[in-house]
Amino acid sequence: MVTQIITLIGVLIGALASFLATAMAERAKFRREMATRWDERKLDAYIQ
């Protein structure tokens, strides 16, 4: 019984770590994409 609980806790910790790593990677990817967008800078250049 105790080993089953330990295994379950290990699986939950692994799932949480996987979720957090994926969320952080997606957030970094989104920020990189927003930083490389040039639409606003192009619009500012046209306005000037």
Phi and psi restraints in degrees (range 20) as a CNS / XPLOR table:
assign (resid 1 and name C) (resid 2 and name N)
       (resid 2 and name CA) (resid 2 and name C) 1.0 -66.4 20.0 2
assign (resid 2 and name N) (resid 2 and name CA)
       (resid 2 and name C) (resid 3 and name N) 1.0 -39.7 20.0 2
assign (resid 2 and name C) (resid 3 and name N)
       (resid 3 and name CA) (resid 3 and name C) 1.0 -66.3 20.0 2
assign (resid 3 and name N) (resid 3 and name CA)
       (resid 3 and name C) (resid 4 and name N) 1.0 -32.2 20.0 2
assign (resid 3 and name C) (resid 4 and name N)
       (resid 4 and name CA) (resid 4 and name C) 1.0 -67.1 20.0 2
assign (resid 4 and name N) (resid 4 and name CA)
       (resid 4 and name C) (resid 5 and name N) 1.0 -38.4 20.0 2
assign (resid 4 and name C) (resid 5 and name N)
       (resid 5 and name CA) (resid 5 and name C) 1.0 -67.5 20.0 2
assign (resid 5 and name N) (resid 5 and name CA)
       (resid 5 and name C) (resid 6 and name N) 1.0 -42.4 20.0 2
assign (resid 5 and name C) (resid 6 and name N)
       (resid 6 and name CA) (resid 6 and name C) 1.0 -62.5 20.0 2
assign (resid 6 and name N) (resid 6 and name CA)
       (resid 6 and name C) (resid 7 and name N) 1.0 -42.4 20.0 2
assign (resid 6 and name C) (resid 7 and name N)
       (resid 7 and name CA) (resid 7 and name C) 1.0 -62.8 20.0 2
assign (resid 7 and name N) (resid 7 and name CA)
       (resid 7 and name C) (resid 8 and name N) 1.0 -43.4 20.0 2
assign (resid 7 and name C) (resid 8 and name N)
       (resid 8 and name CA) (resid 8 and name C) 1.0 -62.5 20.0 2
assign (resid 8 and name N) (resid 8 and name CA)
       (resid 8 and name C) (resid 9 and name N) 1.0 -41.7 20.0 2
assign (resid 8 and name C) (resid 9 and name N)
       (resid 9 and name CA) (resid 9 and name C) 1.0 -63.5 20.0 2
assign (resid 9 and name N) (resid 9 and name CA)
       (resid 9 and name C) (resid 10 and name N) 1.0 -41.1 20.0 2
assign (resid 9 and name C) (resid 10 and name N)
       (resid 10 and name CA) (resid 10 and name C) 1.0 -61.8 20.0 2
assign (resid 10 and name N) (resid 10 and name CA)
       (resid 10 and name C) (resid 11 and name N) 1.0 -42.1 20.0 2
assign (resid 10 and name C) (resid 11 and name N)
       (resid 11 and name CA) (resid 11 and name C) 1.0 -65.1 20.0 2
assign (resid 11 and name N) (resid 11 and name CA)
       (resid 11 and name C) (resid 12 and name N) 1.0 -42.4 20.0 2
assign (resid 11 and name C) (resid 12 and name N)
       (resid 12 and name CA) (resid 12 and name C) 1.0 -63.9 20.0 2
assign (resid 12 and name N) (resid 12 and name CA)
       (resid 12 and name C) (resid 13 and name N) 1.0 -41.4 20.0 2
assign (resid 12 and name C) (resid 13 and name N)
       (resid 13 and name CA) (resid 13 and name C) 1.0 -65.2 20.0 2
assign (resid 13 and name N) (resid 13 and name CA)
       (resid 13 and name C) (resid 14 and name N) 1.0 -41.4 20.0 2
assign (resid 13 and name C) (resid 14 and name N)
       (resid 14 and name CA) (resid 14 and name C) 1.0 -63.4 20.0 2
assign (resid 14 and name N) (resid 14 and name CA)
       (resid 14 and name C) (resid 15 and name N) 1.0 -42.0 20.0 2
assign (resid 14 and name C) (resid 15 and name N)
       (resid 15 and name CA) (resid 15 and name C) 1.0 -65.3 20.0 2
assign (resid 15 and name N) (resid 15 and name CA)
       (resid 15 and name C) (resid 16 and name N) 1.0 -41.5 20.0 2
assign (resid 15 and name C) (resid 16 and name N)
       (resid 16 and name CA) (resid 16 and name C) 1.0 -64.9 20.0 2
assign (resid 16 and name N) (resid 16 and name CA)
       (resid 16 and name C) (resid 17 and name N) 1.0 -42.9 20.0 2
assign (resid 16 and name C) (resid 17 and name N)
       (resid 17 and name CA) (resid 17 and name C) 1.0 -63.9 20.0 2
assign (resid 17 and name N) (resid 17 and name CA)
       (resid 17 and name C) (resid 18 and name N) 1.0 -40.7 20.0 2
assign (resid 17 and name C) (resid 18 and name N)
       (resid 18 and name CA) (resid 18 and name C) 1.0 -64.1 20.0 2
assign (resid 18 and name N) (resid 18 and name CA)
       (resid 18 and name C) (resid 19 and name N) 1.0 -43.5 20.0 2
assign (resid 18 and name C) (resid 19 and name N)
       (resid 19 and name CA) (resid 19 and name C) 1.0 -61.3 20.0 2
assign (resid 19 and name N) (resid 19 and name CA)
       (resid 19 and name C) (resid 20 and name N) 1.0 -46.1 20.0 2
assign (resid 19 and name C) (resid 20 and name N)
       (resid 20 and name CA) (resid 20 and name C) 1.0 -65.3 20.0 2
assign (resid 20 and name N) (resid 20 and name CA)
       (resid 20 and name C) (resid 21 and name N) 1.0 -40.6 20.0 2
assign (resid 20 and name C) (resid 21 and name N)
       (resid 21 and name CA) (resid 21 and name C) 1.0 -63.8 20.0 2
assign (resid 21 and name N) (resid 21 and name CA)
       (resid 21 and name C) (resid 22 and name N) 1.0 -42.5 20.0 2
assign (resid 21 and name C) (resid 22 and name N)
       (resid 22 and name CA) (resid 22 and name C) 1.0 -66.2 20.0 2
assign (resid 22 and name N) (resid 22 and name CA)
       (resid 22 and name C) (resid 23 and name N) 1.0 -41.8 20.0 2
assign (resid 22 and name C) (resid 23 and name N)
       (resid 23 and name CA) (resid 23 and name C) 1.0 -62.5 20.0 2
assign (resid 23 and name N) (resid 23 and name CA)
       (resid 23 and name C) (resid 24 and name N) 1.0 -41.9 20.0 2
assign (resid 23 and name C) (resid 24 and name N)
       (resid 24 and name CA) (resid 24 and name C) 1.0 -67.4 20.0 2
assign (resid 24 and name N) (resid 24 and name CA)
       (resid 24 and name C) (resid 25 and name N) 1.0 -38.9 20.0 2
assign (resid 24 and name C) (resid 25 and name N)
       (resid 25 and name CA) (resid 25 and name C) 1.0 -65.7 20.0 2
assign (resid 25 and name N) (resid 25 and name CA)
       (resid 25 and name C) (resid 26 and name N) 1.0 -41.9 20.0 2
assign (resid 25 and name C) (resid 26 and name N)
       (resid 26 and name CA) (resid 26 and name C) 1.0 -65.8 20.0 2
assign (resid 26 and name N) (resid 26 and name CA)
       (resid 26 and name C) (resid 27 and name N) 1.0 -39.2 20.0 2
assign (resid 26 and name C) (resid 27 and name N)
       (resid 27 and name CA) (resid 27 and name C) 1.0 -64.2 20.0 2
assign (resid 27 and name N) (resid 27 and name CA)
       (resid 27 and name C) (resid 28 and name N) 1.0 -42.9 20.0 2
assign (resid 27 and name C) (resid 28 and name N)
       (resid 28 and name CA) (resid 28 and name C) 1.0 -64.1 20.0 2
assign (resid 28 and name N) (resid 28 and name CA)
       (resid 28 and name C) (resid 29 and name N) 1.0 -40.1 20.0 2
assign (resid 28 and name C) (resid 29 and name N)
       (resid 29 and name CA) (resid 29 and name C) 1.0 -63.2 20.0 2
assign (resid 29 and name N) (resid 29 and name CA)
       (resid 29 and name C) (resid 30 and name N) 1.0 -43.6 20.0 2
assign (resid 29 and name C) (resid 30 and name N)
       (resid 30 and name CA) (resid 30 and name C) 1.0 -62.5 20.0 2
assign (resid 30 and name N) (resid 30 and name CA)
       (resid 30 and name C) (resid 31 and name N) 1.0 -43.9 20.0 2
assign (resid 30 and name C) (resid 31 and name N)
       (resid 31 and name CA) (resid 31 and name C) 1.0 -64.3 20.0 2
assign (resid 31 and name N) (resid 31 and name CA)
       (resid 31 and name C) (resid 32 and name N) 1.0 -39.1 20.0 2
assign (resid 31 and name C) (resid 32 and name N)
       (resid 32 and name CA) (resid 32 and name C) 1.0 -62.5 20.0 2
assign (resid 32 and name N) (resid 32 and name CA)
       (resid 32 and name C) (resid 33 and name N) 1.0 -42.5 20.0 2
assign (resid 32 and name C) (resid 33 and name N)
       (resid 33 and name CA) (resid 33 and name C) 1.0 -64.6 20.0 2
assign (resid 33 and name N) (resid 33 and name CA)
       (resid 33 and name C) (resid 34 and name N) 1.0 -39.8 20.0 2
assign (resid 33 and name C) (resid 34 and name N)
       (resid 34 and name CA) (resid 34 and name C) 1.0 -69.5 20.0 2
assign (resid 34 and name N) (resid 34 and name CA)
       (resid 34 and name C) (resid 35 and name N) 1.0 -32.7 20.0 2
assign (resid 34 and name C) (resid 35 and name N)
       (resid 35 and name CA) (resid 35 and name C) 1.0 -71.6 20.0 2
assign (resid 35 and name N) (resid 35 and name CA)
       (resid 35 and name C) (resid 36 and name N) 1.0 -29.4 20.0 2
assign (resid 35 and name C) (resid 36 and name N)
       (resid 36 and name CA) (resid 36 and name C) 1.0 -91.7 20.0 2
assign (resid 36 and name N) (resid 36 and name CA)
       (resid 36 and name C) (resid 37 and name N) 1.0 -3.8 20.0 2
assign (resid 36 and name C) (resid 37 and name N)
       (resid 37 and name CA) (resid 37 and name C) 1.0 -69.0 20.0 2
assign (resid 37 and name N) (resid 37 and name CA)
       (resid 37 and name C) (resid 38 and name N) 1.0 136.7 20.0 2
assign (resid 37 and name C) (resid 38 and name N)
       (resid 38 and name CA) (resid 38 and name C) 1.0 -117.0 20.0 2
assign (resid 38 and name N) (resid 38 and name CA)
       (resid 38 and name C) (resid 39 and name N) 1.0 5.5 20.0 2
assign (resid 38 and name C) (resid 39 and name N)
       (resid 39 and name CA) (resid 39 and name C) 1.0 -58.5 20.0 2
assign (resid 39 and name N) (resid 39 and name CA)
       (resid 39 and name C) (resid 40 and name N) 1.0 -46.7 20.0 2
assign (resid 39 and name C) (resid 40 and name N)
       (resid 40 and name CA) (resid 40 and name C) 1.0 -68.4 20.0 2
assign (resid 40 and name N) (resid 40 and name CA)
       (resid 40 and name C) (resid 41 and name N) 1.0 -39.7 20.0 2
assign (resid 40 and name C) (resid 41 and name N)
       (resid 41 and name CA) (resid 41 and name C) 1.0 -66.0 20.0 2
assign (resid 41 and name N) (resid 41 and name CA)
       (resid 41 and name C) (resid 42 and name N) 1.0 -36.6 20.0 2
assign (resid 41 and name C) (resid 42 and name N)
       (resid 42 and name CA) (resid 42 and name C) 1.0 -65.7 20.0 2
assign (resid 42 and name N) (resid 42 and name CA)
       (resid 42 and name C) (resid 43 and name N) 1.0 -41.9 20.0 2
assign (resid 42 and name C) (resid 43 and name N)
       (resid 43 and name CA) (resid 43 and name C) 1.0 -63.1 20.0 2
assign (resid 43 and name N) (resid 43 and name CA)
       (resid 43 and name C) (resid 44 and name N) 1.0 -42.5 20.0 2
assign (resid 43 and name C) (resid 44 and name N)
       (resid 44 and name CA) (resid 44 and name C) 1.0 -62.0 20.0 2
assign (resid 44 and name N) (resid 44 and name CA)
       (resid 44 and name C) (resid 45 and name N) 1.0 -38.8 20.0 2
assign (resid 44 and name C) (resid 45 and name N)
       (resid 45 and name CA) (resid 45 and name C) 1.0 -66.0 20.0 2
assign (resid 45 and name N) (resid 45 and name CA)
       (resid 45 and name C) (resid 46 and name N) 1.0 -39.1 20.0 2
assign (resid 45 and name C) (resid 46 and name N)
       (resid 46 and name CA) (resid 46 and name C) 1.0 -66.8 20.0 2
assign (resid 46 and name N) (resid 46 and name CA)
       (resid 46 and name C) (resid 47 and name N) 1.0 -37.7 20.0 2
assign (resid 46 and name C) (resid 47 and name N)
       (resid 47 and name CA) (resid 47 and name C) 1.0 -65.8 20.0 2
assign (resid 47 and name N) (resid 47 and name CA)
       (resid 47 and name C) (resid 48 and name N) 1.0 -40.3 20.0 2
